[in-house]
Amino acid sequence: MKKALIIFSSVLGAALLCAGVWFFLTTARQNAAAEAAHDAVLQEYAQLEQNAADTALTVTENGSEIGRYSLEALGVQRGTENAVAAAFSATDLMDAEAFSELPFRNKQNWDALPHPRGIRIPVDMDGFDASPVMTALNSVPREPAQDAYAYFDGTGFSIQDAVPGTMLKKDVIEEALYEAVSQMSVDSSGPQTRTLEIPDYDCYLPPEVTRENTEFDFASLLQERVSTMRIQVRFRDELIALDGGTLRHFVKLDRDGRVQVQKKTLDQQLSAWSELYAQKDTEYIFNSFVDGPVPVSFLHVNYELDQDALRGQLIPLLETLESGSAEASFLCTTLDGEPFGIENSYIEVDLTNQHMAYYQDGALVVDTDIVSGTMKTHDTPTGLYESFYKAEDCWLSGEDYYVFVDYWISVTRDGVIGLHDADWRTRFGGEMYTYWGSHGCVNTPKEAMKTIYDTINVDDHIPILIYKHPKPESSGT
């Protein structure tokens, strides 16, 4: 019996020892597990804090980086960190040493509770400050938007489209920044980064005037421009000024804003001018070499306004809405209505100035002094003649003369009057014809006569005008 009791006591002691060892080991294991879990929670918290510090918003404009802004720069890091901390209990945030000193039961109770793991904390927007971003954006050189406007392009009115600018809408950008940051969050997987491209948010101040929101009144613009126009038209010695009040009747706009000349109205004005300035059965005005335009008393013609020529000068001014001037020209006709003019190729014998000029195809060939018929006894007959024939080495004879000439050009069919050289003279021009003139022909220096002879084609019947005219007052003689 005693032996059995001893055995029982030994077994019981061994059992108790084993139970104690098991309890100790179990407690130690649970304690270690709780501390490991606590360490993991602390690491989660530390990672969240670090990620909050590294989370940033990158702001770009047309692909160029304006800046990279942390939550701290945007004024929301402290609030976000507080939100992160609020997700953890005081025990969660104990340092490892303090937690290890807690009673086993407290650790077990803590370990039995759920703890923050893999959580996502939205950025706390209290204290949000967009000013760092706005300061950087405002430091970028910017252009204001340009309004659309109507302008005259030379042939009509067009619209210059509005040009977008880069001046910023402050409220739109601040709202976009707020929205972008508010959508950010902090978790333990890593810092979050986000890019905000500001042109995606209609961030620029638009033009106030655009093609779409404005109706441009081209008709008023036309009248405004025409009102400043002035066209001067010269009719011989008279100058007429056409102001905007008159010119506005000559132009209009088509549906595309192009200027169109009211040709019917313009033609009516041209017809009125033609009636006013036409000259009937009047002396022909010849453009003399010495004195310019002078009347030829024995040639009577009609002058009609050259409406086509004047129209051709006025239409370009009207089409381009330009001020300017125009010179009226006149069509010369015979009294029978046939076109008439002494121009291009002709010989001018100016008895008044004792001068001769020869033009061929518009170019001056000869410019020389001459001696005409002796005044009162052998006056050179005036008239419009032609070149009939020419000859060399001729003897000219009359009642009281018999002379040799090298070059002769007849201006009459009968050969009574002509142009020829005169070796017996050493001087030409001046008043010589008043006391020692010719017998009616036109005495010409030999070199000049040779040039005329060699150049002229008498078969072309070149006009030869022999005339006298009153000296213009402006000539001073």
Secondary structure, 3 states (H helix, E strand, C coil): CHHHHHHHHHHHHHHHHHHHHHHHHHHHHHHHHHHHHHHHHHHHHHHHHHHHHHCEEEEEECCEEEEEEECCCCCCHHHHHHHHHHCCCCCCCCCHHHHHCCCHHHHHHHHHCCCCCCCEEECCCCCCCCHHHHHHHHCCCCCCCECCEEEECCCEEEEECCECCCCECHHHHHHHHHHHHHCCEEECCCCCEEEEEHHHHCCECCCCCCCCCCCCCHHHHHHHHHCCCEEEEEECCEEEEEEHHHHHHHEEECCCCEEEECHHHHHHHHHHHHHHHCEEEEEEEEEECCCEEEEEEEEEEEEEECHHHHHHHHHHHHHCCCCEEEECCEEEECCCCCECCCCCCEEEEECCCCEEEEEECCEEEEEEECECECCCCCCCCCEEEECCEEEEEEEEEECCEEEEEEEEEECCCCCCCEEEECCCCCCCCCCHHHCCCECCCEEECHHHHHHHHHHCCHHHCCEEEEECCCCCHHHCC
